[in-house]
Amino acid sequence: MEQFDFVIIGAGTAGEAAAHLAASRGASVAIIDRELFGGSCPFWACMPSKALLHAASVHASGGEYPWPKASAFRDYMINREGIDFPDDGGHARSLEEAGAKVIRGTAHIAGPSTVSVESDGRRDTLLATKAIVVAVGTNPTIPEIPGLDAIRPWTNREGTATRDLPQSLAILGGGPTAVELAQVYARYGVPVTIVDRNERLNHRDHPRNSEALERALVNDGVRIRKGVEARLVIPGGAGGPHCLELSDGSSLEVHEVLLAVGRTAPVDGLGLETVGAKIERGRPVVDDRLRAADGVFVVGDAAGPEMHTHLAHYQGEIAARIALGEDVRPDHRAIPRATYTDPETAGVGLRLDQAQQQGYDAFEETADLATSAKGYVTESFGHVSIVVDRRERVLLGAFIAGPGASEAIHEAVLAIKTRTALSVLADTIHAFPTTARVMGGLFGEAAKKSEG
């Protein structure tokens, strides 16, 4: 039985971050994955979707970026040029160069401090370890809709990896994956319909962000059906369109159906029960140090509280530091969120309703981006909104829709993390004309109001 300081199950962003940090501190590390080292982000999610969004933006603006060029650019970004499946060799080599042992296979927790690995159908190999890090990510949730299994629906994999434009596309769900891919395909002339059971797109976000997303997608030709869901799929024959019957009695004919209704952590059969870990609502229960049991950490999408590449990287490093003896805990108060549509939307912290539900004496300040200098010179629409704790005079949340939203939000991220005084934010100089300056103006208004 080989002995390691760390055995990491899953080689996506969280697992890679844990492995690199632990190895850099002199720990012995084994990292296991049954598919792609690097995980979803570089191959099926973040990188290909953003590459396609860029291409679609240029195309929609009249630039020379036809679909074959966009598809080739995407393939370049995911190391899939001239092959069917991405090449993850760069990720594996990087881990090996850092000193980690890379193992391709299926891992199973066999008890405290023990992990078994089955590779290529061979008998299990046992690994002994001081710390187990579970970084298995999540998989697309497959809803139970009669007839769905007969049509081979798309998930984010097909949505980001297809080399051929679909004739028409229905996207079930209205979150970040749905809105980003809807804009990509609509801008390439594909008839796209979003079917979302919620009453607004990206419903966990600020309502004004949802409004901006809907306006942008409608402008691009996307049909949006809110407050309904698919109840039945009738497969089309001989390459014809499928029929989706919806909960309001209407129907929809489409050639492809993309599932974007949520993500499920693949923890069944992982062996977490052998170490006494608890599973609630499909996810392992972790404490304030990301521990599911003694010596067992869960990081990334499977841990929550949200699912982002940047959060997974952060948690992977934090778990490694804790296992190595540092007295640290993850700080989840200021997690940035962004969608990379045109316009972008971003947010951090609490919405006004959430802040009030948690007992804060909170108020909100909002600016219309379209009537700001930034909005005028870029001919753009959107908003900047901030949520303020009146009593403590600090920022609780910030939300932006408009140019550069994913960049401008980080001032608010830092302000919430450090509990920077509103007076300091109001006294900070912001470059003109920027989206950040619009937020700076709100800091000034909120500082005056909180002093009253």
C-alpha positions in Angstrom: 0.0 0.0 0.0 1.5 3.3 -1.1 1.5 6.1 1.5 0.8 9.8 0.7 0.2 12.9 2.8 -2.7 13.7 0.4 -5.0 11.7 -1.8 -7.1 13.9 -3.9 -10.2 12.5 -5.7 -11.0 14.6 -8.7 -8.6 16.7 -10.8 -10.7 19.7 -11.7 -10.0 23.2 -10.6 -10.4 22.5 -6.8 -8.3 19.3 -6.9 -5.6 20.8 -9.0 -5.4 23.8 -6.6 -5.1 21.5 -3.6 -2.5 19.4 -5.2 -0.3 22.2 -6.4 -0.4 24.0 -3.0 0.3 20.8 -1.0 3.1 19.7 -3.3 4.7 23.2 -3.1 4.8 22.8 0.7 6.7 19.5 0.4 3.7 17.1 0.9 3.4 13.9 -1.0 0.3 13.9 -3.2 -1.6 11.5 -5.3 -4.4 12.9 -7.5 -7.0 10.7 -9.2 -9.5 11.3 -12.0 -11.4 9.0 -14.2 -11.7 11.4 -17.1 -10.2 14.8 -17.8 -7.4 16.3 -15.7 -8.4 19.9 -15.5 -12.1 19.1 -15.1 -15.0 20.8 -16.8 -13.9 24.4 -16.8 -11.1 24.2 -19.4 -12.9 21.7 -21.7 -16.7 21.8 -21.4 -17.6 25.0 -19.5 -15.8 28.3 -18.8 -13.2 28.4 -21.5 -15.2 27.1 -24.5 -18.3 29.1 -23.6 -16.4 32.3 -23.2 -14.5 31.7 -26.5 -17.9 31.2 -28.3 -19.3 34.3 -26.6 -16.4 36.3 -27.9 -16.8 34.9 -31.4 -20.6 35.5 -31.4 -20.1 39.1 -30.2 -17.7 39.8 -33.1 -20.1 38.1 -35.5 -23.1 40.0 -34.3 -21.2 43.3 -34.7 -20.6 42.6 -38.4 -17.1 41.2 -38.0 -15.6 38.3 -40.0 -16.3 35.4 -37.6 -18.5 32.7 -39.2 -19.4 29.6 -37.3 -16.6 27.4 -38.7 -14.0 29.9 -37.5 -15.8 30.1 -34.1 -15.8 26.3 -33.8 -12.1 26.1 -34.7 -11.3 28.8 -32.2 -13.2 26.9 -29.5 -11.4 23.7 -30.4 -8.0 25.5 -30.1 -9.1 26.8 -26.6 -9.9 23.3 -25.4 -7.0 21.4 -27.0 -9.3 19.5 -29.4 -7.9 20.5 -32.8 -8.3 17.6 -35.3 -9.4 15.2 -32.6 -12.8 14.3 -31.1 -11.9 14.4 -27.4 -9.8 17.1 -25.7 -6.2 16.5 -24.8 -5.7 17.0 -21.0 -1.9 16.2 -21.2 -0.9 19.7 -20.2 -2.8 19.5 -16.9 -1.5 16.1 -16.1 2.1 17.1 -16.9 1.8 20.3 -14.8 0.8 18.2 -11.8 3.6 15.7 -12.3 6.1 18.5 -12.6 4.8 19.8 -9.3 5.6 16.5 -7.7 2.2 14.9 -7.6 1.5 11.3 -8.7 -1.2 11.3 -11.4 -3.5 8.3 -11.4 -6.2 7.8 -14.1 -9.0 5.7 -12.6 -12.1 5.5 -10.4 -11.5 6.2 -6.7 -13.5 5.0 -3.8 -13.0 5.8 -0.1 -12.4 2.4 1.5 -12.4 3.7 5.1 -10.5 6.1 7.2 -7.2 7.2 5.6 -7.7 4.7 2.7 -8.6 5.1 -0.9 -8.9 2.4 -3.5 -8.5 3.0 -7.2 -9.6 0.9 -10.1 -7.8 1.6 -13.3 -8.6 0.1 -16.7 -10.7 -2.6 -15.1 -7.8 -4.0 -13.1 -8.0 -4.9 -9.4 -8.1 -2.1 -7.0 -4.9 -0.4 -5.8 -5.0 0.8 -2.2 -3.5 4.1 -1.2 -3.0 5.1 2.5 -3.1 8.8 3.3 -3.2 11.4 6.1 -5.8 13.5 4.3 -8.5 12.8 1.7 -9.7 15.7 -0.5 -12.9 15.1 -2.4 -13.1 17.4 -5.4 -15.4 15.5 -7.7 -17.3 18.6 -9.0 -20.9 18.2 -10.3 -22.6 16.7 -13.3 -25.6 18.1 -15.2 -28.9 17.2 -13.6 -31.1 15.1 -15.8 -34.8 15.9 -15.1 -37.4 13.1 -15.2 -39.4 14.0 -18.2 -41.1 11.2 -20.1 -39.5 10.7 -23.5 -36.4 12.7 -22.8 -34.1 9.6 -22.8 -35.2 8.8 -26.3 -33.7 12.0 -27.9 -30.2 12.1 -26.5 -30.5 15.6 -25.1 -27.5 18.0 -24.9 -25.8 19.1 -21.7 -23.2 21.8 -21.4 -20.8 19.4 -23.1 -22.6 19.3 -26.4 -23.6 22.9 -26.0 -20.0 24.1 -25.8 -18.4 21.4 -28.0 -20.6 20.9 -31.1 -19.0 21.6 -34.4 -22.3 21.9 -36.2 -25.0 24.5 -35.6 -28.3 23.0 -34.6 -31.3 23.7 -36.8 -33.2 24.9 -33.7 -32.6 24.7 -29.9 -34.6 24.6 -26.8 -32.8 25.3 -23.5 -34.4 24.0 -20.3 -33.4 26.2 -17.5 -32.6 29.9 -17.2 -29.3 30.2 -15.3 -25.9 31.2 -16.4 -25.3 28.3 -18.7 -28.6 28.8 -20.4 -28.4 32.5 -21.0 -24.8 32.4 -22.2 -25.3 29.6 -24.7 -28.7 31.0 -25.8 -26.9 34.2 -26.8 -24.2 32.3 -28.7 -26.5 30.3 -30.8 -29.1 33.1 -31.4 -26.3 35.4 -32.7 -25.4 32.7 -35.2 -28.9 32.6 -36.5 -30.2 29.5 -34.6 -33.9 29.8 -33.4 -33.5 29.5 -29.7 -36.2 29.2 -27.0 -35.5 29.2 -23.2 -38.0 27.3 -21.1 -37.6 28.3 -17.5 -39.9 27.3 -14.7 -38.9 30.4 -12.7 -40.5 33.8 -13.2 -37.3 35.5 -14.2 -34.0 34.5 -15.7 -31.1 33.7 -13.5 -33.6 34.0 -10.6 -31.0 33.9 -7.8 -29.5 37.1 -9.2 -30.7 40.7 -8.7 -34.1 41.4 -10.5 -32.5 44.2 -12.5 -29.8 41.8 -13.7 -32.5 39.4 -14.7 -34.3 42.2 -16.6 -31.0 43.2 -18.4 -30.4 39.6 -19.4 -34.0 39.2 -20.8 -33.8 42.4 -22.7 -30.4 41.4 -24.3 -31.6 38.0 -25.3 -34.9 39.2 -26.7 -32.9 41.7 -28.8 -30.9 38.8 -30.1 -34.0 36.9 -31.1 -34.3 34.5 -28.2 -37.8 33.4 -27.3 -38.3 33.2 -23.5 -40.9 31.1 -21.9 -41.0 31.8 -18.1 -43.0 30.1 -15.4 -43.4 26.9 -17.4 -41.5 23.6 -17.8 -41.4 20.6 -20.1 -43.7 17.8 -19.2 -43.3 15.5 -22.2 -40.9 14.9 -25.0 -42.3 13.3 -28.2 -39.2 12.3 -30.3 -39.1 13.4 -33.9 -38.5 10.9 -36.6 -36.1 10.8 -39.6 -34.3 13.9 -38.4 -37.4 15.9 -37.9 -38.0 18.1 -34.9 -39.0 16.8 -31.5 -42.1 18.1 -29.8 -42.0 19.4 -26.2 -45.3 19.6 -24.4 -45.2 22.3 -21.7 -46.9 22.7 -18.4 -49.2 25.5 -19.6 -50.6 23.2 -22.4 -48.6 24.7 -25.2 -46.0 22.9 -27.3 -42.7 23.6 -28.9 -40.9 22.0 -31.9 -37.1 21.9 -31.7 -34.3 19.8 -33.2 -32.1 19.8 -30.1 -32.8 20.1 -26.4 -30.1 21.4 -24.0 -30.5 20.7 -20.3 -29.4 23.5 -18.0 -31.7 22.9 -15.0 -29.0 22.4 -12.3 -26.0 20.3 -11.3 -25.8 17.1 -9.2 -22.8 16.1 -7.1 -21.6 12.5 -8.1 -21.2 11.3 -4.5 -23.2 8.0 -4.7 -20.8 5.1 -4.5 -17.9 7.3 -3.5 -17.7 5.6 -0.1 -18.2 8.7 2.1 -20.3 6.6 4.4 -17.3 4.5 5.3 -15.8 7.5 7.2 -19.1 8.6 8.7 -19.8 11.6 6.4 -23.4 12.7 6.0 -25.2 13.5 2.8 -28.0 16.0 2.8 -29.9 17.1 -0.4 -27.4 15.3 -2.5 -24.3 17.0 -1.1 -21.8 16.1 1.7 -22.2 18.1 4.9 -19.1 20.0 5.7 -18.1 22.0 8.7 -16.6 25.5 8.7 -13.2 24.0 7.7 -14.6 22.0 4.8 -14.3 18.8 6.7 -16.9 16.0 6.1 -15.2 13.7 8.5 -11.8 13.5 10.3 -9.2 13.8 7.7 -11.7 14.1 4.8 -12.3 17.4 3.1 -14.8 18.3 0.4 -14.1 21.2 -1.9 -15.5 22.9 -5.0 -18.9 22.4 -6.5 -19.7 19.4 -4.3 -19.1 21.5 -1.2 -21.0 24.7 -2.1 -22.2 27.2 -1.0 -22.1 28.2 -4.7 -20.6 26.7 -7.9 -17.8 28.8 -9.5 -14.4 28.0 -10.8 -12.8 30.7 -8.7 -14.5 29.4 -5.5 -13.3 25.9 -6.3 -9.7 27.1 -6.6 -10.0 29.0 -3.4 -11.5 26.1 -1.4 -8.9 23.7 -2.8 -6.1 25.8 -1.5 -7.8 26.5 1.8 -8.4 22.7 2.4 -4.7 21.9 1.7 -3.6 24.7 4.1 -5.9 23.4 6.9 -4.7 19.8 6.4 -1.2 21.0 6.6 -1.9 22.5 10.0 -2.7 26.2 9.3 -5.4 27.8 11.5 -7.6 29.1 8.7 -11.2 28.9 7.6 -12.9 29.7 4.3 -14.5 33.1 4.1 -17.6 32.9 1.9 -19.0 36.3 2.6 -17.8 37.9 -0.7 -18.1 35.4 -3.6 -18.2 37.2 -6.9 -20.7 36.0 -9.5 -20.8 36.9 -13.2 -22.4 36.0 -16.5 -20.5 36.8 -19.6 -23.4 37.7 -21.9 -23.5 41.1 -23.7 -24.1 43.0 -21.5 -22.4 41.3 -18.7 -24.0 40.9 -15.3 -22.3 40.5 -11.9 -23.0 40.5 -8.3 -21.6 39.9 -4.8 -23.1 39.6 -1.3 -26.8 40.1 -0.4 -29.8 41.4 -2.3 -31.9 43.8 -0.3 -34.6 41.2 0.4 -31.9 38.8 1.7 -30.3 41.4 3.9 -33.6 42.4 5.4 -34.6 38.7 6.0 -31.3 38.3 7.9 -32.2 41.2 10.2 -30.0 44.0 8.7 -31.3 47.6 8.7 -30.5 47.7 5.0 -31.4 50.0 2.1 -30.6 50.0 -1.6 -29.2 52.7 -3.9 -29.5 52.3 -7.7 -28.2 54.1 -10.8 -29.4 53.7 -14.4 -26.3 52.9 -16.4 -27.9 54.0 -19.6 -28.1 57.6 -18.4 -24.6 57.7 -17.1 -21.5 58.9 -19.0 -20.4 55.3 -19.4 -23.8 54.4 -20.8 -23.9 57.4 -23.2 -20.4 56.7 -24.7 -21.0 53.0 -25.1 -24.7 53.2 -26.1 -25.4 50.6 -23.4 -28.1 49.8 -20.9 -28.0 48.3 -17.4 -27.8 49.4 -13.8 -25.5 49.5 -10.8 -27.2 48.8 -7.4 -25.7 48.6 -3.9 -27.1 47.3 -0.7 -25.9 49.0 2.5 -26.0 48.2 6.2 -27.4 51.5 7.6 -26.3 50.8 11.2 -22.7 49.7 10.5 -22.3 51.9 7.4 -20.7 49.1 5.3 -21.6 47.4 2.0 -23.6 44.2 2.1 -24.1 43.6 -1.6 -23.5 45.0 -5.1 -25.0 44.2 -8.5 -24.2 45.4 -12.0 -25.5 44.8 -15.5 -23.5 46.6 -18.2 -20.1 47.0 -19.8 -17.2 45.6 -17.7 -19.5 44.3 -14.9 -17.4 41.3 -14.2 -14.4 43.5 -13.6 -16.0 46.4 -11.8 -17.6 44.1 -9.2 -14.3 43.4 -7.6 -14.2 46.7 -5.7 -17.4 45.7 -4.0 -16.0 42.1 -3.4 -13.0 43.6 -1.5 -15.2 46.1 0.3 -17.5 43.4 1.6 -14.6 41.1 2.6 -12.8 43.8 4.5 -15.9 45.6 5.8 -14.5 48.8 4.4 -16.3 51.8 5.8 -18.8 53.4 3.4 -17.1 56.8 4.0 -13.8 55.4 2.6 -15.5 54.0 -0.5 -17.2 57.4 -1.0 -13.9 59.1 -0.7 -12.2 56.8 -3.3 -11.4 58.3 -6.7 -12.9 56.4 -9.6 -11.8 56.8 -13.2 -14.1 58.6 -15.6 -16.1 57.4 -17.5 -16.4 53.9 -16.1 -19.0 51.5 -14.7 -16.9 51.6 -11.5 -17.4 55.4 -11.3 -21.1 54.9 -11.4 -20.8 52.6 -8.4 -18.6 55.2 -6.8 -21.3 57.8 -7.1 -23.7 55.4 -5.3 -21.2 55.0 -2.5 -21.4 58.8 -2.0 -25.2 58.9 -2.0 -25.4 56.0 0.4 -22.8 57.6 2.7 -25.0 60.7 3.0 -28.2 58.7 3.6 -26.6 56.5 6.2 -25.5 59.6 8.1 -29.0 61.0 8.2 
